Amino acid sequence: MKFKPFSSFLLWFLLISFSIPFSLSVEPERALPKQIRVRILTKYKPTSVQLSYRKSRLFLGDQVFPIQNGKLQIQAKQKDIGVFRLSGENSPNQKNIVEKPKFQNVKRLYLTRGNYEIKVSGQDEIFRYSGDLTIESESNSLKILSIISREEYVTVATESEFGTLFSSLEKESSKEILGQFRMSAKAVVRSYSLSNLNRHSQEGYDLCDLTHCLQYSGKVNKIERSKKSEVVLPKEFLIVSKSGKPLETFFHSTCGGILTHPQVYWKNFREGNSEYRSGFDSIRNGEFLCRNSPHFQWETMLTKSEVEKILEAKAISKLEAQEKEGRVYRISYHSASGEHLLSISDFLSKSGKRIGWNRLKSNLFQIKSGPNGFVFQGQGFGHGIGFCQYGAMELASRGKTAKEILEFYFPGTKLEQINLESL
């Protein structure tokens, strides 16, 4: 009997088949946006700014200025912006440029691939950004967008949200501990931002720079500082839900020892999800991971008049906390108009707006009535959903990897690795 020689295709197939372990799942790289559009300086609603730029090209209406460095004064108007060019230096290979008018009204200003310093009129602080900028008028204020790479956004937003904790770890722990904690934090910020990219789509951008989306300081010096102390990790994580999409990875400062599902805090959040840890935030001996947080325990006394101001009610005679999964999910109270129920998210929002933010730090508390008002004895800082910052920092200090930290707080998810070298 004669044996036929293997075809080249069959030989290739067998070699590939036996060279890959059967347990390895080979998946194509997820398509992720490479740039993110962030509305900056949102809380100031600026009407006038002074902008200095370096190594950038200026597009003013339909005109292009091949200028590397310059300074502009920009004023919002009803439908356009007034731009006064205070100074400008031509690029070295463009020395014979005809001078343009120094003041112009245009619909939009565009700057590319530069570094920027912006001073808002009436503010002392100087804000720093990089990448591309667009500026136009919106209801007599300036709409300023920063367009940057996805990973630069993740780095800056992570520093903005976690920077204080990074600084404390930098002083007290090894680079490995700091690197694992930073890697887990960046995965949370990356996943949260990508899950919310459509939040401002109708307004022409992806995310704002407030806590409504994520804090985004834009300070370049923070990126430089973080890179010096960061362990080199060529791949980073994306946290993916059971539906195959980036998970909305909620995070907070201090859970106070108890974590819950999102629907405890937001009554309309979808039920039946197991992608967020619920229960005690401990790994052994009942030790709460965030017990070293300065917010682990707190106490606040609200007068009856303050409570009536929060609830917009009179003659409050009863105020009680109702719990679900160990945390308060709604408040019941009796007033002159009868019995009422209010969700905890609405109660804390009204409290912040009417008597000051962070008087009540979390939804983990007990209420005791007194002759002068109500005493709130509580634990933690934040809603207790998802990633506990102080708890995660403790896990990193105990030698847990970023992967282990993320699996602890988001047990029903899949961690996908992103190759940053390909960006």
C-alpha positions as CSV (number, residue, x, y, z in Angstrom):
1,M,0.0,0.0,0.0
2,K,1.4,3.4,-1.0
3,F,1.0,6.4,1.3
4,K,0.4,9.8,-0.3
5,P,2.6,12.6,0.9
6,F,1.0,15.3,3.1
7,S,-0.1,18.3,1.2
8,S,1.5,21.6,2.3
9,F,-1.9,22.8,3.6
10,L,-2.5,19.7,5.7
11,L,1.0,19.8,7.2
12,W,0.5,23.5,8.1
13,F,-2.9,22.7,9.7
14,L,-1.5,19.9,11.9
15,L,1.5,22.0,13.0
16,I,-0.8,24.9,14.0
17,S,-3.3,22.6,15.7
18,F,-0.7,20.9,17.9
19,S,1.3,24.0,18.7
20,I,-1.6,25.8,20.4
21,P,-2.9,24.5,23.7
22,F,-6.5,23.4,23.6
23,S,-7.4,25.7,26.6
24,L,-6.2,28.8,24.9
25,S,-9.0,31.0,23.5
26,V,-7.7,33.1,20.6
27,E,-10.0,36.1,20.0
28,P,-9.6,39.0,17.7
29,E,-8.7,42.4,19.2
30,R,-11.8,44.4,20.2
31,A,-12.4,47.4,18.1
32,L,-12.2,50.4,20.5
33,P,-12.2,54.1,19.7
34,K,-8.7,55.6,19.4
35,Q,-9.8,59.1,20.3
36,I,-12.2,60.6,22.9
37,R,-13.9,64.1,22.7
38,V,-14.1,65.7,26.1
39,R,-15.9,68.9,26.9
40,I,-13.6,70.8,29.2
41,L,-14.0,73.7,31.7
42,T,-17.7,72.7,31.8
43,K,-18.4,74.0,35.3
44,Y,-17.1,77.5,34.6
45,K,-19.4,78.1,31.5
46,P,-16.6,80.4,30.3
47,T,-17.5,83.5,28.2
48,S,-13.9,84.6,27.7
49,V,-10.6,82.8,27.9
50,Q,-6.9,83.4,27.2
51,L,-5.3,80.5,25.4
52,S,-1.6,79.9,24.9
53,Y,-0.5,77.2,22.5
54,R,2.8,75.5,21.6
55,K,3.7,73.4,18.6
56,S,0.2,73.6,17.2
57,R,-1.4,74.6,13.9
58,L,-4.2,77.1,14.1
59,F,-7.4,76.9,11.9
60,L,-9.4,80.0,12.2
61,G,-12.6,79.7,10.2
62,D,-11.5,78.8,6.7
63,Q,-7.9,80.2,7.3
64,V,-4.9,78.1,8.2
65,F,-2.0,79.7,10.2
66,P,1.2,77.6,10.1
67,I,2.2,78.9,13.5
68,Q,3.9,76.9,16.2
69,N,3.4,79.1,19.3
70,G,0.9,81.8,20.0
71,K,-1.5,83.4,22.4
72,L,-5.2,84.2,21.8
73,Q,-8.0,86.0,23.6
74,I,-11.3,84.4,22.8
75,Q,-14.7,85.9,23.5
76,A,-18.1,84.1,23.2
77,K,-20.8,85.8,21.2
78,Q,-24.4,84.9,20.3
79,K,-23.6,82.8,17.2
80,D,-19.8,83.0,16.8
81,I,-16.6,83.7,18.7
82,G,-14.4,86.8,18.6
83,V,-10.7,85.9,18.4
84,F,-7.9,88.4,19.1
85,R,-4.4,87.1,18.3
86,L,-2.2,88.6,21.0
87,S,1.0,87.0,19.7
88,G,2.3,84.4,17.3
89,E,5.5,82.9,16.0
90,N,5.8,81.4,12.5
91,S,7.2,78.0,12.1
92,P,10.9,77.9,11.1
93,N,10.2,76.8,7.5
94,Q,7.4,79.4,7.0
95,K,9.1,82.8,7.6
96,N,7.5,84.8,4.8
97,I,3.8,84.6,5.8
98,V,1.6,87.5,5.0
99,E,0.2,89.0,8.2
100,K,-3.6,88.4,8.8
101,P,-5.9,90.7,10.7
102,K,-5.3,90.4,14.4
103,F,-9.1,90.4,15.3
104,Q,-11.6,88.1,13.7
105,N,-15.1,86.8,14.2
106,V,-15.4,83.1,13.3
107,K,-17.8,80.2,13.8
108,R,-15.2,77.9,15.1
109,L,-11.5,77.7,16.1
110,Y,-9.5,74.6,15.7
111,L,-5.9,73.8,17.1
112,T,-4.1,70.5,16.3
113,R,-1.5,68.4,18.0
114,G,-0.3,70.9,20.5
115,N,0.1,71.7,24.2
116,Y,-2.2,74.4,25.7
117,E,-2.6,76.6,28.7
118,I,-6.1,78.1,29.2
119,K,-7.0,80.8,31.7
120,V,-10.7,81.5,32.3
121,S,-11.6,85.1,32.9
122,G,-12.2,85.6,36.6
123,Q,-10.3,82.5,37.6
124,D,-6.7,82.3,38.9
125,E,-5.9,78.8,37.9
126,I,-4.3,77.9,34.6
127,F,-5.6,74.7,33.0
128,R,-3.3,72.6,30.8
129,Y,-4.2,70.2,28.0
130,S,-2.7,68.5,25.0
131,G,-3.9,67.0,21.7
132,D,-6.5,68.9,19.5
133,L,-8.9,71.6,20.6
134,T,-12.1,73.0,19.1
135,I,-13.8,76.2,20.4
136,E,-17.2,77.6,19.4
137,S,-20.0,79.6,20.9
138,E,-23.0,78.0,22.6
139,S,-25.6,80.2,24.2
140,N,-23.2,83.1,24.7
141,S,-20.6,80.8,26.4
142,L,-17.6,78.9,25.0
143,K,-18.0,75.3,24.1
144,I,-14.4,73.9,24.3
145,L,-13.6,70.3,23.3
146,S,-10.4,68.5,23.9
147,I,-9.8,65.6,21.5
148,I,-7.2,63.2,22.7
149,S,-6.1,59.6,22.4
150,R,-8.2,57.1,24.4
151,E,-5.3,56.0,26.6
152,E,-4.2,59.6,27.4
153,Y,-7.7,60.3,28.5
154,V,-7.7,57.2,30.7
155,T,-4.4,58.2,32.2
156,V,-5.5,61.8,33.0
157,A,-9.0,60.8,34.2
158,T,-7.5,58.1,36.5
159,E,-5.1,60.7,37.9
160,S,-8.0,63.1,38.4
161,E,-10.1,60.5,40.3
162,F,-7.4,58.5,42.1
163,G,-4.4,60.8,42.3
164,T,-4.5,61.4,46.1
165,L,-4.4,57.6,46.7
166,F,-1.6,57.2,44.2
167,S,0.5,59.8,46.1
168,S,0.0,58.1,49.4
169,L,1.0,54.7,48.0
170,E,4.0,56.2,46.2
171,K,5.3,57.3,49.6
172,E,4.6,54.1,51.5
173,S,4.7,51.2,49.2
174,S,6.7,49.5,46.5
175,K,6.5,50.3,42.7
176,E,4.9,46.8,42.2
177,I,2.1,47.5,44.7
178,L,1.5,51.0,43.2
179,G,1.6,49.5,39.6
180,Q,-1.0,46.9,40.3
181,F,-3.3,49.3,42.1
182,R,-2.9,51.9,39.2
183,M,-3.5,49.2,36.6
184,S,-6.8,48.1,38.3
185,A,-7.9,51.7,38.6
186,K,-7.1,52.4,35.0
187,A,-9.2,49.4,34.0
188,V,-12.1,50.7,36.0
189,V,-11.8,54.2,34.4
190,R,-11.3,52.8,30.9
191,S,-14.3,50.5,31.1
192,Y,-16.6,53.1,32.7
193,S,-15.7,55.8,30.1
194,L,-16.2,53.4,27.2
195,S,-19.5,52.2,28.5
196,N,-20.7,55.9,28.7
197,L,-19.4,57.2,25.3
198,N,-22.9,58.0,24.1
199,R,-23.9,60.1,27.1
200,H,-23.3,63.4,25.3
201,S,-23.6,62.2,21.7
202,Q,-26.5,64.6,20.9
203,E,-24.4,67.5,22.1
204,G,-21.5,66.7,19.8
205,Y,-19.0,65.1,22.2
206,D,-18.4,61.9,24.2
207,L,-17.8,62.9,27.8
208,C,-17.8,65.9,30.1
209,D,-15.1,66.7,32.6
210,L,-17.4,66.7,35.7
211,T,-18.4,63.8,38.0
212,H,-21.5,63.5,35.8
213,C,-19.1,61.5,33.6
214,L,-15.6,61.4,35.1
215,Q,-13.4,64.1,36.6
216,Y,-10.8,65.2,34.0
217,S,-8.3,67.8,35.1
218,G,-6.2,67.9,31.9
219,K,-3.0,68.7,33.8
220,V,-0.1,67.3,31.8
221,N,2.2,67.4,34.8
222,K,0.2,64.6,36.4
223,I,0.7,62.3,33.5
224,E,4.5,63.0,33.6
225,R,4.6,62.2,37.3
226,S,2.6,59.0,37.0
227,K,4.8,57.6,34.2
228,K,8.0,58.0,36.3
229,S,6.6,55.7,39.1
230,E,4.6,53.3,37.0
231,V,5.6,49.6,36.5
232,V,5.9,49.0,32.8
233,L,2.9,46.8,31.8
234,P,2.5,46.4,28.0
235,K,-1.1,45.1,28.3
236,E,-4.0,46.5,30.3
237,F,-7.5,45.4,31.1
238,L,-11.0,46.1,29.8
239,I,-13.8,44.9,32.0
240,V,-16.5,43.3,29.9
241,S,-20.1,42.5,30.9
242,K,-22.0,39.3,30.2
243,S,-23.5,41.1,27.2
244,G,-20.0,41.4,25.7
245,K,-19.9,45.2,26.1
246,P,-17.6,47.3,28.4
247,L,-19.2,47.2,31.9
248,E,-20.3,50.4,33.6
249,T,-17.7,50.0,36.3
250,F,-19.0,52.1,39.2
251,F,-16.5,53.1,41.8
252,H,-16.5,55.0,45.1
253,S,-14.1,56.1,47.8
254,T,-15.0,53.8,50.8
255,C,-17.7,51.2,51.0
256,G,-17.6,51.1,54.8
257,G,-17.6,47.3,54.8
258,I,-20.7,46.5,52.7
259,L,-21.1,46.4,48.9
260,T,-24.3,46.2,47.0
261,H,-25.8,45.8,43.5
262,P,-26.6,49.1,41.6
263,Q,-30.4,48.7,42.0
264,V,-30.1,49.3,45.7
265,Y,-29.0,52.9,45.0
266,W,-30.7,53.5,41.7
267,K,-34.2,52.1,41.8
268,N,-34.6,51.9,38.0
269,F,-31.3,50.1,37.4
270,R,-31.7,46.7,35.8
271,E,-32.4,43.8,38.2
272,G,-30.7,40.4,38.2
273,N,-27.0,41.4,37.5
274,S,-24.2,39.5,39.2
275,E,-21.4,41.6,37.8
276,Y,-20.9,43.6,41.0
277,R,-19.8,42.2,44.3
278,S,-22.5,42.3,47.0
279,G,-22.0,41.6,50.7
280,F,-19.1,42.2,53.1
281,D,-16.0,43.8,51.8
282,S,-13.6,41.4,53.5
283,I,-11.4,38.5,52.6
284,R,-10.6,36.8,56.0
285,N,-11.4,37.1,59.7
286,G,-14.1,39.7,59.0
287,E,-11.5,42.4,58.5
288,F,-13.0,45.2,56.3
289,L,-10.6,46.1,53.6
290,C,-11.3,49.8,53.7
291,R,-11.1,50.1,57.5
292,N,-8.1,52.4,57.3
293,S,-10.0,55.0,55.2
294,P,-10.5,58.4,57.0
295,H,-14.2,58.0,55.9
296,F,-14.7,54.5,57.4
297,Q,-16.9,55.9,60.2
298,W,-18.7,59.2,60.5
299,E,-21.5,61.0,62.4
300,T,-23.6,64.0,61.4
301,M,-26.4,65.7,63.1
302,L,-29.1,67.4,61.1
303,T,-31.6,69.8,62.7
304,K,-35.3,69.4,62.1
305,S,-35.3,72.5,60.0
306,E,-32.5,71.1,57.8
307,V,-34.4,67.9,57.3
308,E,-37.5,69.9,56.5
309,K,-35.5,71.9,54.0
310,I,-34.2,68.7,52.4
311,L,-37.6,67.1,52.1
312,E,-39.5,70.4,51.4
313,A,-42.0,69.3,54.2
314,K,-43.2,70.7,57.5
315,A,-43.6,69.1,60.9
316,I,-41.3,66.1,60.4
317,S,-42.1,63.7,63.2
318,K,-40.5,60.5,62.0
319,L,-37.4,59.8,59.8
320,E,-36.4,56.2,59.2
321,A,-33.9,54.3,57.0
322,Q,-35.0,51.2,55.1
323,E,-32.3,48.7,54.1
324,K,-31.7,46.3,51.3
325,E,-28.5,44.2,51.0
326,G,-27.3,45.9,54.1
327,R,-27.4,49.5,52.9
328,V,-30.2,52.1,52.9
329,Y,-32.3,52.1,49.7
330,R,-35.0,54.5,50.8
331,I,-36.1,56.9,53.5
332,S,-39.6,56.9,55.1
333,Y,-40.8,59.9,56.9
334,H,-44.0,61.4,58.4
335,S,-44.8,65.1,57.9
336,A,-47.8,67.4,58.1
337,S,-49.1,65.9,54.9
338,G,-48.8,62.3,55.9
339,E,-46.5,59.3,55.3
340,H,-43.9,59.4,52.5
341,L,-41.2,57.3,50.9
342,L,-38.1,58.7,49.1
343,S,-35.4,56.8,47.3
344,I,-31.9,57.1,48.8
345,S,-30.4,58.6,45.6
346,D,-33.1,61.3,45.6
347,F,-32.7,61.9,49.3
348,L,-28.9,62.3,49.1
349,S,-29.1,64.5,46.0
350,K,-31.6,66.8,47.7
351,S,-29.5,66.9,50.8
352,G,-26.4,67.9,48.8
353,K,-28.1,70.6,46.9
354,R,-30.0,72.1,49.8
355,I,-27.7,71.9,52.9
356,G,-24.3,71.1,51.4
357,W,-22.5,68.2,49.7
358,N,-21.0,65.4,51.9
359,R,-22.8,66.3,55.1
360,L,-24.1,62.7,54.6
361,K,-21.3,60.8,53.1
362,S,-22.9,57.5,52.1
363,N,-26.1,55.4,52.1
364,L,-24.7,53.2,54.9
365,F,-26.1,54.7,58.1
366,Q,-28.6,54.5,61.0
367,I,-30.8,57.4,62.1
368,K,-31.4,58.3,65.7
369,S,-34.0,60.9,66.7
370,G,-33.0,63.5,69.3
371,P,-34.6,66.6,70.8
372,N,-32.8,68.9,68.4
373,G,-32.9,66.8,65.2
374,F,-31.6,63.6,63.8
375,V,-28.2,62.0,64.3
376,F,-26.9,60.0,61.3
377,Q,-24.3,57.4,62.4
378,G,-22.7,56.1,59.2
379,Q,-19.8,54.3,57.5
380,G,-18.1,54.8,54.2
381,F,-18.0,57.5,51.5
382,G,-20.1,56.9,48.4
383,H,-22.7,54.5,47.1
384,G,-21.0,51.2,47.9
385,I,-21.3,49.9,44.3
386,G,-18.4,48.3,42.4
387,F,-14.8,49.2,43.0
388,C,-14.0,50.4,46.6
389,Q,-10.9,52.6,46.2
390,Y,-9.6,52.2,49.7
391,G,-10.4,48.5,49.7
392,A,-8.6,47.9,46.4
393,M,-5.6,49.8,47.7
394,E,-5.5,47.4,50.7
395,L,-5.8,44.4,48.4
396,A,-2.8,45.7,46.3
397,S,-0.9,46.2,49.6
398,R,-1.5,42.6,50.5
399,G,0.1,41.4,47.2
400,K,-3.0,41.0,45.0
401,T,-2.6,41.6,41.3
402,A,-4.7,44.0,39.3
403,K,-6.5,40.9,37.8
404,E,-7.3,39.6,41.3
405,I,-8.5,43.0,42.5
406,L,-10.8,43.4,39.5
407,E,-12.2,39.9,39.8
408,F,-12.9,40.5,43.5
409,Y,-15.1,43.6,42.8
410,F,-16.6,42.5,39.5
411,P,-17.0,38.8,39.9
412,G,-19.4,38.2,37.0
413,T,-17.3,39.8,34.3
414,K,-14.6,38.9,31.8
415,L,-11.3,40.7,31.7
416,E,-10.0,41.4,28.2
417,Q,-6.4,42.5,27.7
418,I,-5.6,45.5,25.5
419,N,-2.3,45.7,23.8
420,L,-1.1,49.2,24.3
421,E,1.9,48.7,22.1
422,S,-0.4,48.7,19.0
423,L,-1.6,52.2,19.8
